[in-house]
Amino acid sequence: MTLVSDTTGFAWRCGISEVPVDSRLRQNGFKANDSVSIPFTTSPLNTQKSQPPDGGAKSGKQLSQQVLVVGSTGYIGKAVVRALVNRGHGVVAFARPRSGVGGTDDEEATRQALAGADVRFGQVTRLDSLLADGGRGESFHAVICCLASRTGGVADSWRIDHQATANAIAAARHLGARQFVLLSAICVQKPLLAFQKAKGKVEEELKASGLIWSIVRPTAFFKSLAAQVESVRRGCPYVMVGDGRQAACTPISEEDLAEYMADCLERPELQNRILPIGGPGPALTARQQGELLFSLLQRPPRFLRLPMALFDVVIQVFTALNRLAPGLEDTLEYARIGRYYATESMLVWDPQTNAYCADATPSTGTDTLKDFYKRILGEGLHGQNLGDQLLWNRWRKPQP
């Protein structure tokens, strides 16, 4: 079955996952005041490791698998669930009782969004809930993890991108899984931000876990390039930093990425590897993305250029303010995030040439950014809401 989970706050310790024991785990011999501590070693978590079932109905040439997917209610997680269900795999979707952007989806809405999956509710940030409410003592072949911080704030990044993901790795081993597919990010190759460092740390822990692993590092999601579509449609200029040529990407759709992640379960050449991946077509700069949007609207391009120095000034100001009155770490981090994405390409970094290389960035799928822009210009942005990922929404406190 596929287990998919959500992301919110929890108590954590770096390097070890330690959570309270509830009544269901006491049935397995734990005491009421015990905690479950799971160090990251290559040995199995439980001495009598359960074995996954041998598989059931076939999907094409592949046997169906019981897969644990963590992060099912997110942008990519939902697509991964659909891809796995369509391939005939058993899917368990583990979600919060209220999920979605701003926690607006109740349990029934979540079940409808994850149709075809066995939806179970609990807290992924608690390992005991992940095992008892999600795993329910069953065995799984594999885990797919799509967890990600909703804001990129410092504490939230280490809580979700590192510790919650580490809990999912621990749960995979406890539930007898042999394989783990991790959704990471291509920018982990050049880590300057908290969420990149958190993801990089958990990548190393996964590689040392003893599981068969695939670390998928996508370039840019279509959704992340949709923030200005409505404003441009209304007649506003396209906003870019500098001349808009500093950074480029080969964006990938959620459907194409989900299929690629599902392939990791079946294709040995995608296993025990770090896998940078983009979508089809040439790498596009911010200027080229704006020109594409205006061409589809049949209007001459209009750009508003923001000076790069603006980010530098904001970073310097908040760095100074944070020294005087600590507590502005996240605000400072958001400014750093804005600058990073304005200056760094979402392409493979070549350390020999000290430059990003579009030709070295693998691609998959058939969906292009032009197709995506055409679709949302005709149908609207339904399902493409950036929510807490929008810079001006990041100051809102994440829902528990």
C-alpha positions in Angstrom: 0.0 0.0 0.0 1.2 3.6 -0.5 1.3 5.7 2.6 1.2 9.5 2.0 1.6 12.0 4.8 1.5 15.7 5.6 3.8 18.3 7.2 3.4 20.2 10.4 5.2 21.1 13.6 6.5 18.7 16.2 9.1 18.2 19.0 12.3 16.9 17.5 16.0 16.2 18.1 18.6 16.2 15.5 20.1 12.8 14.6 17.6 10.8 16.5 13.9 10.5 16.2 12.3 10.3 19.7 8.5 10.2 20.1 6.0 9.3 22.8 4.5 5.8 22.9 0.7 5.5 22.7 -1.6 2.6 23.6 -1.3 0.9 20.3 2.5 0.7 20.5 2.3 -0.6 24.1 0.7 -3.7 22.7 4.1 -4.4 21.1 5.9 -4.3 24.5 6.6 -0.6 25.0 5.9 0.9 28.4 3.7 3.9 29.0 6.5 6.3 29.7 8.9 5.0 27.0 10.0 6.9 23.9 10.8 5.3 20.6 14.4 6.3 19.8 15.6 5.4 16.3 19.2 6.1 15.4 20.2 6.2 11.8 22.4 3.1 11.3 22.4 0.5 8.6 21.0 -2.2 10.8 17.2 -2.9 10.8 15.1 -1.0 13.3 13.3 -4.1 14.6 15.0 -7.4 15.2 12.2 -9.4 13.7 11.7 -7.3 10.5 8.4 -8.1 8.8 8.5 -9.0 5.1 6.4 -7.3 2.5 3.8 -9.4 0.7 4.9 -10.9 -2.6 2.7 -8.6 -4.7 -0.6 -9.0 -6.4 -2.2 -7.8 -9.6 0.1 -6.8 -12.4 0.4 -3.2 -13.8 1.9 -3.7 -17.3 4.9 -5.9 -16.8 5.4 -4.9 -13.1 3.8 -6.5 -10.1 1.7 -4.2 -7.9 3.5 -3.0 -4.8 2.4 -1.9 -1.3 4.0 1.6 -1.1 4.2 4.1 1.7 4.1 7.7 0.4 4.6 10.5 2.8 3.5 14.0 1.8 0.4 12.9 -0.2 -1.6 16.1 0.1 1.1 18.4 -1.4 1.4 19.5 -5.0 3.6 16.6 -6.1 2.3 14.2 -3.5 -1.2 14.2 -5.0 0.2 13.5 -8.4 2.3 10.7 -7.1 -0.8 9.1 -5.5 -2.6 9.3 -8.8 0.3 7.8 -10.7 0.6 4.9 -8.3 -3.1 4.2 -8.3 -3.2 4.3 -12.1 -0.4 1.7 -12.2 -2.3 -0.7 -10.0 -0.3 -0.2 -6.8 -1.9 -0.3 -3.4 -1.9 3.2 -1.9 -2.3 4.3 1.7 -2.5 8.1 1.9 -1.6 9.4 5.4 -2.7 13.0 6.0 -3.6 15.5 8.7 -7.3 15.7 9.6 -7.2 19.2 7.9 -4.8 19.6 5.0 -4.3 21.7 1.9 -3.3 25.4 1.7 -4.2 27.0 5.0 -5.6 23.7 6.3 -8.9 24.3 4.4 -9.5 20.7 3.4 -11.3 18.4 5.8 -11.1 14.6 5.9 -13.8 14.1 3.2 -12.2 16.7 0.9 -8.9 14.9 1.3 -10.4 11.5 0.5 -11.9 12.9 -2.7 -8.6 14.5 -3.6 -6.8 11.2 -3.1 -9.4 9.0 -4.8 -8.3 5.4 -5.2 -6.1 5.5 -2.1 -6.7 4.2 1.4 -6.7 7.6 3.2 -5.6 7.5 6.9 -5.3 10.4 9.2 -2.7 11.3 11.8 0.4 13.4 12.3 3.5 12.6 10.2 5.6 14.7 12.7 5.0 12.0 15.3 6.6 8.7 14.6 4.1 6.8 16.7 1.2 8.2 14.7 3.0 7.4 11.4 3.4 3.8 12.5 0.1 3.2 14.3 -2.3 5.4 12.4 -0.6 5.0 9.0 1.2 1.7 9.1 -1.3 -0.2 11.3 1.1 -3.1 11.6 1.1 -3.8 7.9 4.1 -4.4 5.7 5.1 -2.2 2.7 7.4 -2.7 -0.2 8.6 0.9 -0.4 8.2 4.4 0.8 7.9 7.5 -1.4 8.5 10.7 0.6 7.2 14.1 -0.8 7.5 16.1 2.4 8.7 19.7 2.2 8.6 22.8 4.4 5.7 25.0 3.4 7.5 28.2 4.0 11.3 27.6 3.9 11.7 29.2 7.3 14.7 28.0 9.3 13.0 26.0 12.1 10.3 24.7 9.8 12.9 23.5 7.3 14.8 21.5 9.9 11.5 20.2 11.4 10.1 19.0 8.1 12.8 18.7 5.4 15.1 17.0 7.9 13.5 15.5 10.9 10.0 14.5 9.6 11.7 13.0 6.6 14.1 11.1 8.8 11.1 9.8 10.7 9.7 8.5 7.4 13.0 6.7 6.7 12.8 5.2 10.2 9.1 4.2 9.6 10.1 2.6 6.3 12.6 0.3 8.0 10.3 -0.5 10.9 7.5 -1.5 8.5 9.7 -3.8 6.4 10.1 -1.6 3.3 13.1 -2.3 1.1 13.0 0.8 -1.0 12.7 4.6 -0.4 12.2 7.3 -3.0 12.9 10.8 -1.8 11.6 14.0 -3.4 14.5 16.5 -2.9 15.4 19.6 -4.9 18.1 20.3 -7.5 19.3 23.3 -5.5 20.6 21.0 -2.8 23.7 20.7 -5.0 24.6 24.2 -4.0 23.3 24.6 -0.4 23.1 28.1 0.9 19.7 28.1 2.5 18.3 26.3 5.6 15.9 24.0 3.7 18.7 23.0 1.3 21.0 22.1 4.1 18.2 20.2 5.9 17.5 18.2 2.7 21.1 17.5 2.1 21.5 16.1 5.7 18.6 13.8 5.3 19.8 12.7 1.9 23.0 11.4 3.5 21.0 9.6 6.2 19.0 7.9 3.5 22.1 6.7 1.7 23.4 5.2 5.0 20.0 3.6 5.9 20.6 0.2 4.2 17.5 0.8 2.0 17.5 0.8 -1.8 17.2 4.6 -2.4 16.4 7.0 -5.1 16.9 10.8 -4.5 14.9 12.7 -7.1 16.1 16.4 -7.5 13.6 18.2 -9.8 14.4 21.6 -11.3 11.4 23.9 -11.1 7.7 23.1 -10.8 5.3 24.7 -13.3 3.4 26.0 -10.3 6.4 28.0 -9.1 6.4 29.9 -12.5 2.7 30.7 -12.4 2.6 33.5 -9.8 2.5 36.3 -12.3 0.0 34.9 -14.8 -3.1 36.6 -13.4 -1.4 40.0 -12.9 0.0 39.9 -16.4 -3.4 38.9 -17.8 -4.9 42.0 -16.0 -2.4 44.3 -17.8 0.5 44.5 -15.3 4.1 44.2 -16.4 6.1 41.1 -15.8 8.4 41.6 -12.8 12.0 40.3 -13.0 15.3 40.9 -11.2 17.9 42.7 -13.2 17.7 41.9 -16.9 16.0 38.6 -16.2 18.8 36.6 -17.7 20.8 35.6 -14.6 19.1 32.3 -14.0 17.4 29.6 -16.1 15.5 26.4 -15.5 13.9 23.5 -17.4 10.6 23.3 -15.5 8.7 20.0 -15.0 5.0 19.3 -14.6 3.7 17.5 -11.5 2.3 14.7 -13.7 5.7 14.1 -15.5 7.6 14.2 -12.2 5.1 11.8 -10.5 5.5 9.3 -13.3 9.3 9.5 -13.0 9.1 8.9 -9.2 6.9 6.0 -9.8 9.4 4.7 -12.3 12.0 4.6 -9.5 10.2 1.7 -8.0 10.5 -0.4 -11.2 13.7 0.7 -13.0 17.0 -0.5 -11.4 19.0 2.2 -13.3 17.1 4.8 -11.2 18.0 3.2 -7.9 20.8 4.0 -5.5 21.4 7.2 -7.5 20.9 11.0 -7.1 18.6 11.9 -10.0 18.5 15.6 -11.2 15.5 15.9 -13.5 13.7 18.5 -15.5 11.0 18.7 -18.1 11.2 18.8 -21.9 12.3 21.8 -24.0 15.1 24.3 -23.7 16.2 26.0 -20.5 14.2 29.3 -20.0 15.3 32.5 -18.2 12.8 34.7 -16.4 12.8 37.1 -19.3 12.0 34.2 -21.7 9.2 33.0 -19.4 7.7 36.5 -19.5 8.1 36.8 -23.3 6.3 33.4 -23.6 3.4 34.6 -21.5 3.0 37.8 -23.4 3.1 36.0 -26.8 0.3 33.7 -25.7 -1.7 36.8 -24.6 -0.8 38.4 -28.0 0.6 41.5 -26.4 4.0 43.2 -26.6 6.2 42.4 -23.6 6.3 44.8 -20.7 8.8 44.3 -18.0 9.4 45.8 -14.6 13.0 45.4 -13.5 14.0 45.2 -9.9 17.6 45.9 -9.0 19.6 43.0 -7.5 20.8 45.5 -4.9 17.3 45.6 -3.5 17.8 42.0 -2.1 21.2 42.9 -0.8 19.9 45.9 1.1 17.0 44.0 2.6 19.4 41.2 3.7 21.8 43.6 5.3 19.0 45.5 7.1 17.4 42.4 8.6 20.8 40.9 9.5 21.5 44.0 11.5 18.1 44.0 13.1 18.3 40.3 14.0 21.5 41.0 15.9 19.8 43.7 17.9 16.5 41.9 18.4 16.8 38.2 17.7 13.7 36.6 16.2 13.9 37.7 12.6 15.6 34.6 11.4 12.8 33.6 9.1 12.3 37.1 7.6 16.0 37.1 6.8 15.8 33.6 5.3 12.9 34.6 3.1 15.0 37.5 1.7 17.9 35.1 1.0 15.5 32.7 -0.7 14.3 35.5 -3.0 17.9 36.4 -3.9 18.9 32.7 -4.4 16.1 32.0 -7.0 16.8 35.3 -8.8 20.5 34.5 -9.3 20.9 30.7 -9.3 19.8 28.5 -12.2 17.7 25.3 -11.5 20.1 23.2 -13.7 22.9 20.8 -13.0 25.9 22.5 -11.6 29.2 21.5 -13.2 32.0 21.8 -10.6 34.7 21.5 -13.3 33.5 24.6 -15.3 32.0 26.3 -12.2 28.8 26.9 -14.0 25.3 25.6 -14.6 24.8 23.4 -17.6 21.5 22.9 -19.4 22.9 20.1 -21.6 23.9 18.1 -18.5 20.4 18.4 -17.0 18.3 15.3 -17.7 14.7 15.7 -18.9 11.6 13.6 -18.9 7.9 13.8 -19.9 6.0 15.6 -22.6 4.4 18.6 -20.8 6.0 22.0 -21.7 5.7 25.3 -19.9 4.0 26.7 -23.0 1.3 24.0 -22.7 0.9 24.8 -19.0 0.6 28.6 -19.6 -2.0 27.9 -22.3 -4.0 25.7 -20.0 -4.1 28.1 -17.0 -4.8 31.1 -19.3 -7.9 29.2 -20.5 -9.0 27.4 -17.3 -7.5 29.4 -14.5 -5.1 28.5 -11.7 -7.1 25.8 -10.0 -4.8 23.5 -8.2 -1.8 25.7 -8.8 -2.1 28.0 -5.8 1.4 28.7 -4.3 -0.1 29.3 -0.8 2.6 29.6 1.8 5.3 29.4 -0.9 4.4 32.9 -2.0 6.9 35.3 -0.5 4.2 37.6 0.9 2.4 34.7 2.5 5.4 33.3 4.3 5.0 35.5 7.3 1.8 33.7 8.2 2.3 31.1 10.9 1.9 27.5 9.5 -1.2 25.6 10.7 -0.4 22.9 13.3 
